Amino acid sequence: MIALGLKIIALLLIIPGLLTMWIAIISDVGATLLVTLNSFRLIGPKSSDNKQSN
């Protein structure tokens, strides 16, 4: 949702000329990195509750 919202905002700002294409590209790459780094939380280290005790 974050990346899609950012694209819509960038599109609305590019049309009247308030945002250049380069800034839109940089913000899109930044949003992609943010979403990717956030997804790493799903594959991060597991909690100690899941370990088997001997």
PDB file of N, CA, C and O in Angstrom:
ATOM      1  N   MET A   1       0.811  -1.199   0.000  1.00  0.00           N
ATOM      2  CA  MET A   1       0.000   0.000   0.000  1.00  0.00           C
ATOM      3  C   MET A   1       0.854   1.263   0.000  1.00  0.00           C
ATOM      4  O   MET A   1       0.508   2.263  -0.628  1.00  0.00           O
ATOM      5  N   ILE A   2       1.976   1.198   0.716  1.00  0.00           N
ATOM      6  CA  ILE A   2       2.832   2.382   0.796  1.00  0.00           C
ATOM      7  C   ILE A   2       3.389   2.731  -0.581  1.00  0.00           C
ATOM      8  O   ILE A   2       3.365   3.891  -0.991  1.00  0.00           O
ATOM      9  N   ALA A   3       3.893   1.715  -1.295  1.00  0.00           N
ATOM     10  CA  ALA A   3       4.489   1.972  -2.606  1.00  0.00           C
ATOM     11  C   ALA A   3       3.432   2.460  -3.602  1.00  0.00           C
ATOM     12  O   ALA A   3       3.701   3.349  -4.410  1.00  0.00           O
ATOM     13  N   LEU A   4       2.243   1.884  -3.542  1.00  0.00           N
ATOM     14  CA  LEU A   4       1.182   2.300  -4.460  1.00  0.00           C
ATOM     15  C   LEU A   4       0.737   3.730  -4.167  1.00  0.00           C
ATOM     16  O   LEU A   4       0.513   4.514  -5.089  1.00  0.00           O
ATOM     17  N   GLY A   5       0.609   4.065  -2.895  1.00  0.00           N
ATOM     18  CA  GLY A   5       0.243   5.426  -2.524  1.00  0.00           C
ATOM     19  C   GLY A   5       1.286   6.437  -2.967  1.00  0.00           C
ATOM     20  O   GLY A   5       0.949   7.530  -3.424  1.00  0.00           O
ATOM     21  N   LEU A   6       2.552   6.069  -2.831  1.00  0.00           N
ATOM     22  CA  LEU A   6       3.623   6.966  -3.249  1.00  0.00           C
ATOM     23  C   LEU A   6       3.604   7.192  -4.756  1.00  0.00           C
ATOM     24  O   LEU A   6       3.875   8.299  -5.221  1.00  0.00           O
ATOM     25  N   LYS A   7       3.287   6.152  -5.518  1.00  0.00           N
ATOM     26  CA  LYS A   7       3.209   6.288  -6.975  1.00  0.00           C
ATOM     27  C   LYS A   7       2.068   7.218  -7.378  1.00  0.00           C
ATOM     28  O   LYS A   7       2.214   8.027  -8.295  1.00  0.00           O
ATOM     29  N   ILE A   8       0.943   7.104  -6.698  1.00  0.00           N
ATOM     30  CA  ILE A   8      -0.199   7.969  -7.015  1.00  0.00           C
ATOM     31  C   ILE A   8       0.128   9.426  -6.701  1.00  0.00           C
ATOM     32  O   ILE A   8      -0.167  10.321  -7.493  1.00  0.00           O
ATOM     33  N   ILE A   9       0.736   9.656  -5.545  1.00  0.00           N
ATOM     34  CA  ILE A   9       1.124  11.025  -5.174  1.00  0.00           C
ATOM     35  C   ILE A   9       2.144  11.580  -6.167  1.00  0.00           C
ATOM     36  O   ILE A   9       2.040  12.735  -6.580  1.00  0.00           O
ATOM     37  N   ALA A  10       3.126  10.767  -6.550  1.00  0.00           N
ATOM     38  CA  ALA A  10       4.132  11.227  -7.514  1.00  0.00           C
ATOM     39  C   ALA A  10       3.488  11.550  -8.854  1.00  0.00           C
ATOM     40  O   ALA A  10       3.840  12.548  -9.483  1.00  0.00           O
ATOM     41  N   LEU A  11       2.552  10.724  -9.297  1.00  0.00           N
ATOM     42  CA  LEU A  11       1.878  10.982 -10.571  1.00  0.00           C
ATOM     43  C   LEU A  11       1.113  12.290 -10.529  1.00  0.00           C
ATOM     44  O   LEU A  11       1.134  13.061 -11.488  1.00  0.00           O
ATOM     45  N   LEU A  12       0.438  12.540  -9.415  1.00  0.00           N
ATOM     46  CA  LEU A  12      -0.325  13.782  -9.292  1.00  0.00           C
ATOM     47  C   LEU A  12       0.578  15.015  -9.226  1.00  0.00           C
ATOM     48  O   LEU A  12       0.171  16.101  -9.639  1.00  0.00           O
ATOM     49  N   LEU A  13       1.790  14.857  -8.713  1.00  0.00           N
ATOM     50  CA  LEU A  13       2.709  15.993  -8.642  1.00  0.00           C
ATOM     51  C   LEU A  13       3.517  16.185  -9.922  1.00  0.00           C
ATOM     52  O   LEU A  13       3.981  17.292 -10.194  1.00  0.00           O
ATOM     53  N   ILE A  14       3.691  15.133 -10.707  1.00  0.00           N
ATOM     54  CA  ILE A  14       4.439  15.256 -11.966  1.00  0.00           C
ATOM     55  C   ILE A  14       3.610  15.987 -13.018  1.00  0.00           C
ATOM     56  O   ILE A  14       4.147  16.781 -13.790  1.00  0.00           O
ATOM     57  N   ILE A  15       2.316  15.725 -13.051  1.00  0.00           N
ATOM     58  CA  ILE A  15       1.456  16.309 -14.098  1.00  0.00           C
ATOM     59  C   ILE A  15       1.530  17.837 -14.116  1.00  0.00           C
ATOM     60  O   ILE A  15       1.731  18.405 -15.189  1.00  0.00           O
ATOM     61  N   PRO A  16       1.378  18.532 -12.981  1.00  0.00           N
ATOM     62  CA  PRO A  16       1.496  20.005 -13.041  1.00  0.00           C
ATOM     63  C   PRO A  16       2.942  20.498 -13.040  1.00  0.00           C
ATOM     64  O   PRO A  16       3.175  21.704 -13.119  1.00  0.00           O
ATOM     65  N   GLY A  17       3.908  19.600 -12.952  1.00  0.00           N
ATOM     66  CA  GLY A  17       5.304  20.014 -12.991  1.00  0.00           C
ATOM     67  C   GLY A  17       5.906  20.328 -11.641  1.00  0.00           C
ATOM     68  O   GLY A  17       6.966  20.951 -11.568  1.00  0.00           O
ATOM     69  N   LEU A  18       5.252  19.909 -10.566  1.00  0.00           N
ATOM     70  CA  LEU A  18       5.777  20.172  -9.224  1.00  0.00           C
ATOM     71  C   LEU A  18       6.837  19.158  -8.797  1.00  0.00           C
ATOM     72  O   LEU A  18       7.527  19.356  -7.797  1.00  0.00           O
ATOM     73  N   LEU A  19       6.961  18.082  -9.553  1.00  0.00           N
ATOM     74  CA  LEU A  19       7.922  17.035  -9.222  1.00  0.00           C
ATOM     75  C   LEU A  19       8.619  16.605 -10.501  1.00  0.00           C
ATOM     76  O   LEU A  19       7.970  16.364 -11.518  1.00  0.00           O
ATOM     77  N   THR A  20       9.939  16.509 -10.450  1.00  0.00           N
ATOM     78  CA  THR A  20      10.665  16.079 -11.646  1.00  0.00           C
ATOM     79  C   THR A  20      10.665  14.554 -11.712  1.00  0.00           C
ATOM     80  O   THR A  20      10.425  13.875 -10.714  1.00  0.00           O
ATOM     81  N   MET A  21      10.933  14.040 -12.883  1.00  0.00           N
ATOM     82  CA  MET A  21      10.941  12.586 -13.067  1.00  0.00           C
ATOM     83  C   MET A  21      12.036  11.928 -12.250  1.00  0.00           C
ATOM     84  O   MET A  21      11.840  10.827 -11.734  1.00  0.00           O
ATOM     85  N   TRP A  22      13.196  12.582 -12.118  1.00  0.00           N
ATOM     86  CA  TRP A  22      14.297  11.995 -11.348  1.00  0.00           C
ATOM     87  C   TRP A  22      13.937  11.855  -9.873  1.00  0.00           C
ATOM     88  O   TRP A  22      14.256  10.838  -9.257  1.00  0.00           O
ATOM     89  N   ILE A  23      13.293  12.838  -9.311  1.00  0.00           N
ATOM     90  CA  ILE A  23      12.882  12.750  -7.909  1.00  0.00           C
ATOM     91  C   ILE A  23      11.836  11.651  -7.733  1.00  0.00           C
ATOM     92  O   ILE A  23      11.838  10.946  -6.724  1.00  0.00           O
ATOM     93  N   ALA A  24      10.944  11.506  -8.711  1.00  0.00           N
ATOM     94  CA  ALA A  24       9.944  10.439  -8.652  1.00  0.00           C
ATOM     95  C   ALA A  24      10.605   9.070  -8.702  1.00  0.00           C
ATOM     96  O   ALA A  24      10.185   8.154  -7.995  1.00  0.00           O
ATOM     97  N   ILE A  25      11.633   8.920  -9.531  1.00  0.00           N
ATOM     98  CA  ILE A  25      12.349   7.641  -9.618  1.00  0.00           C
ATOM     99  C   ILE A  25      13.064   7.343  -8.308  1.00  0.00           C
ATOM    100  O   ILE A  25      13.023   6.213  -7.820  1.00  0.00           O
ATOM    101  N   ILE A  26      13.718   8.347  -7.738  1.00  0.00           N
ATOM    102  CA  ILE A  26      14.432   8.149  -6.475  1.00  0.00           C
ATOM    103  C   ILE A  26      13.460   7.790  -5.356  1.00  0.00           C
ATOM    104  O   ILE A  26      13.763   6.929  -4.530  1.00  0.00           O
ATOM    105  N   SER A  27      12.306   8.434  -5.317  1.00  0.00           N
ATOM    106  CA  SER A  27      11.328   8.114  -4.274  1.00  0.00           C
ATOM    107  C   SER A  27      10.747   6.720  -4.482  1.00  0.00           C
ATOM    108  O   SER A  27      10.442   6.033  -3.507  1.00  0.00           O
ATOM    109  N   ASP A  28      10.588   6.291  -5.726  1.00  0.00           N
ATOM    110  CA  ASP A  28      10.085   4.952  -6.005  1.00  0.00           C
ATOM    111  C   ASP A  28      11.088   3.891  -5.560  1.00  0.00           C
ATOM    112  O   ASP A  28      10.710   2.877  -4.973  1.00  0.00           O
ATOM    113  N   VAL A  29      12.356   4.128  -5.841  1.00  0.00           N
ATOM    114  CA  VAL A  29      13.397   3.191  -5.394  1.00  0.00           C
ATOM    115  C   VAL A  29      13.459   3.159  -3.869  1.00  0.00           C
ATOM    116  O   VAL A  29      13.633   2.094  -3.277  1.00  0.00           O
ATOM    117  N   GLY A  30      13.319   4.302  -3.241  1.00  0.00           N
ATOM    118  CA  GLY A  30      13.312   4.352  -1.781  1.00  0.00           C
ATOM    119  C   GLY A  30      12.146   3.570  -1.196  1.00  0.00           C
ATOM    120  O   GLY A  30      12.312   2.852  -0.210  1.00  0.00           O
ATOM    121  N   ALA A  31      10.973   3.702  -1.793  1.00  0.00           N
ATOM    122  CA  ALA A  31       9.807   2.948  -1.315  1.00  0.00           C
ATOM    123  C   ALA A  31      10.005   1.452  -1.522  1.00  0.00           C
ATOM    124  O   ALA A  31       9.606   0.650  -0.678  1.00  0.00           O
ATOM    125  N   THR A  32      10.618   1.076  -2.638  1.00  0.00           N
ATOM    126  CA  THR A  32      10.891  -0.339  -2.892  1.00  0.00           C
ATOM    127  C   THR A  32      11.851  -0.896  -1.850  1.00  0.00           C
ATOM    128  O   THR A  32      11.651  -2.005  -1.356  1.00  0.00           O
ATOM    129  N   LEU A  33      12.883  -0.147  -1.513  1.00  0.00           N
ATOM    130  CA  LEU A  33      13.826  -0.592  -0.479  1.00  0.00           C
ATOM    131  C   LEU A  33      13.140  -0.695   0.879  1.00  0.00           C
ATOM    132  O   LEU A  33      13.396  -1.634   1.633  1.00  0.00           O
ATOM    133  N   LEU A  34      12.283   0.249   1.191  1.00  0.00           N
ATOM    134  CA  LEU A  34      11.564   0.231   2.463  1.00  0.00           C
ATOM    135  C   LEU A  34      10.673  -1.005   2.571  1.00  0.00           C
ATOM    136  O   LEU A  34      10.657  -1.670   3.607  1.00  0.00           O
ATOM    137  N   VAL A  35       9.940  -1.311   1.518  1.00  0.00           N
ATOM    138  CA  VAL A  35       9.059  -2.477   1.526  1.00  0.00           C
ATOM    139  C   VAL A  35       9.878  -3.770   1.596  1.00  0.00           C
ATOM    140  O   VAL A  35       9.497  -4.706   2.298  1.00  0.00           O
ATOM    141  N   THR A  36      10.996  -3.825   0.876  1.00  0.00           N
ATOM    142  CA  THR A  36      11.839  -5.019   0.898  1.00  0.00           C
ATOM    143  C   THR A  36      12.456  -5.237   2.264  1.00  0.00           C
ATOM    144  O   THR A  36      12.449  -6.358   2.774  1.00  0.00           O
ATOM    145  N   LEU A  37      12.988  -4.186   2.866  1.00  0.00           N
ATOM    146  CA  LEU A  37      13.585  -4.327   4.198  1.00  0.00           C
ATOM    147  C   LEU A  37      12.528  -4.694   5.239  1.00  0.00           C
ATOM    148  O   LEU A  37      12.814  -5.442   6.173  1.00  0.00           O
ATOM    149  N   ASN A  38      11.331  -4.182   5.088  1.00  0.00           N
ATOM    150  CA  ASN A  38      10.252  -4.531   6.000  1.00  0.00           C
ATOM    151  C   ASN A  38       9.876  -6.004   5.865  1.00  0.00           C
ATOM    152  O   ASN A  38       9.534  -6.650   6.856  1.00  0.00           O
ATOM    153  N   SER A  39       9.935  -6.534   4.656  1.00  0.00           N
ATOM    154  CA  SER A  39       9.589  -7.941   4.450  1.00  0.00           C
ATOM    155  C   SER A  39      10.627  -8.879   5.053  1.00  0.00           C
ATOM    156  O   SER A  39      10.318 -10.038   5.327  1.00  0.00           O
ATOM    157  N   PHE A  40      11.846  -8.404   5.264  1.00  0.00           N
ATOM    158  CA  PHE A  40      12.869  -9.246   5.890  1.00  0.00           C
ATOM    159  C   PHE A  40      12.501  -9.616   7.322  1.00  0.00           C
ATOM    160  O   PHE A  40      13.034 -10.581   7.871  1.00  0.00           O
ATOM    161  N   ARG A  41      11.600  -8.862   7.923  1.00  0.00           N
ATOM    162  CA  ARG A  41      11.164  -9.202   9.280  1.00  0.00           C
ATOM    163  C   ARG A  41      10.465 -10.553   9.310  1.00  0.00           C
ATOM    164  O   ARG A  41      10.487 -11.239  10.331  1.00  0.00           O
ATOM    165  N   LEU A  42       9.843 -10.941   8.199  1.00  0.00           N
ATOM    166  CA  LEU A  42       9.147 -12.227   8.149  1.00  0.00           C
ATOM    167  C   LEU A  42      10.109 -13.403   8.168  1.00  0.00           C
ATOM    168  O   LEU A  42       9.770 -14.470   8.678  1.00  0.00           O
ATOM    169  N   ILE A  43      11.304 -13.223   7.619  1.00  0.00           N
ATOM    170  CA  ILE A  43      12.263 -14.328   7.565  1.00  0.00           C
ATOM    171  C   ILE A  43      13.401 -14.147   8.565  1.00  0.00           C
ATOM    172  O   ILE A  43      14.429 -14.820   8.483  1.00  0.00           O
ATOM    173  N   GLY A  44      13.206 -13.237   9.499  1.00  0.00           N
ATOM    174  CA  GLY A  44      14.226 -12.948  10.505  1.00  0.00           C
ATOM    175  C   GLY A  44      14.387 -14.091  11.497  1.00  0.00           C
ATOM    176  O   GLY A  44      13.779 -15.150  11.343  1.00  0.00           O
ATOM    177  N   PRO A  45      15.204 -13.871  12.509  1.00  0.00           N
ATOM    178  CA  PRO A  45      15.450 -14.920  13.504  1.00  0.00           C
ATOM    179  C   PRO A  45      14.174 -15.279  14.254  1.00  0.00           C
ATOM    180  O   PRO A  45      13.351 -14.423  14.578  1.00  0.00           O
ATOM    181  N   LYS A  46      14.041 -16.573  14.519  1.00  0.00           N
ATOM    182  CA  LYS A  46      12.873 -17.059  15.247  1.00  0.00           C
ATOM    183  C   LYS A  46      13.062 -16.826  16.741  1.00  0.00           C
ATOM    184  O   LYS A  46      14.188 -16.696  17.221  1.00  0.00           O
ATOM    185  N   SER A  47      11.968 -16.776  17.459  1.00  0.00           N
ATOM    186  CA  SER A  47      12.055 -16.573  18.902  1.00  0.00           C
ATOM    187  C   SER A  47      12.527 -17.854  19.588  1.00  0.00           C
ATOM    188  O   SER A  47      12.475 -18.935  19.001  1.00  0.00           O
ATOM    189  N   SER A  48      12.983 -17.729  20.819  1.00  0.00           N
ATOM    190  CA  SER A  48      13.512 -18.880  21.553  1.00  0.00           C
ATOM    191  C   SER A  48      12.408 -19.828  22.000  1.00  0.00           C
ATOM    192  O   SER A  48      12.714 -20.930  22.455  1.00  0.00           O
ATOM    193  N   ASP A  49      11.138 -19.447  21.891  1.00  0.00           N
ATOM    194  CA  ASP A  49      10.023 -20.296  22.284  1.00  0.00           C
ATOM    195  C   ASP A  49       9.869 -21.512  21.377  1.00  0.00           C
ATOM    196  O   ASP A  49       9.302 -22.523  21.791  1.00  0.00           O
ATOM    197  N   ASN A  50      10.370 -21.425  20.141  1.00  0.00           N
ATOM    198  CA  ASN A  50      10.201 -22.501  19.192  1.00  0.00           C
ATOM    199  C   ASN A  50      11.281 -23.570  19.291  1.00  0.00           C
ATOM    200  O   ASN A  50      11.187 -24.591  18.610  1.00  0.00           O
ATOM    201  N   LYS A  51      12.304 -23.367  20.119  1.00  0.00           N
ATOM    202  CA  LYS A  51      13.402 -24.318  20.240  1.00  0.00           C
ATOM    203  C   LYS A  51      12.946 -25.512  21.086  1.00  0.00           C
ATOM    204  O   LYS A  51      12.160 -25.371  22.023  1.00  0.00           O
ATOM    205  N   GLN A  52      13.459 -26.674  20.731  1.00  0.00           N
ATOM    206  CA  GLN A  52      13.155 -27.870  21.517  1.00  0.00           C
ATOM    207  C   GLN A  52      14.097 -27.918  22.719  1.00  0.00           C
ATOM    208  O   GLN A  52      15.286 -27.625  22.601  1.00  0.00           O
ATOM    209  N   SER A  53      13.561 -28.284  23.855  1.00  0.00           N
ATOM    210  CA  SER A  53      14.409 -28.442  25.038  1.00  0.00           C
ATOM    211  C   SER A  53      14.727 -29.907  25.243  1.00  0.00           C
ATOM    212  O   SER A  53      13.868 -30.765  25.040  1.00  0.00           O
ATOM    213  N   ASN A  54      15.971 -30.207  25.648  1.00  0.00           N
ATOM    214  CA  ASN A  54      16.399 -31.588  25.855  1.00  0.00           C
ATOM    215  C   ASN A  54      16.244 -31.976  27.290  1.00  0.00           C
ATOM    216  O   ASN A  54      16.554 -33.109  27.660  1.00  0.00           O
TER     217      ASN A  54
END
